[in-house]
Amino acid sequence: QVQLVESGGGLVQVGGSLRLSCVPSGRAVGTYPMCWFRQAPGKEREFVATITWTSATYYAEFVKGRFTISRDNAKNTVYLQMNSLKPEDTARYYCAVAKVPYSGRPYYSEREYSYWGQGTQVTVSS
């Protein structure tokens, strides 16, 4: 069993930055890809970014050039650096671990992930 704890969310003005962290506990996530999704009120959860064990990264189009996902395997931690934040980035952000190791393609569907955290709220004010 893996528990994921996200942190780093908060209230920020348009154009500001935040750095989210996700720390798994219970067992190491090893070589499994990890991801960030987000869910705004009244909307479905959507893919934001994913990273493999070797730090190959994949992003949703709407965050390319603004967000950076990274991982520190020694600390068993995944980060999401968010810059140039917009009001439409307001959402609860969740991290998760893939159900299977990297297979040569990125995993974009939430069905491909398990062990979701409780999320951290990001609010961007205009």
Secondary structure, 3 states (H helix, E strand, C coil): CCEEEEECCEEEECCCCEEEEEEEECCCCCCCCEEEEEECCCCCCEEEEEECCCCCEEECHHHCCCEEEEEECCCCEEEEEECCCCHHHCEEEEEEEECCCCCCCCCCCHHHEECCCCCEEEEEEC
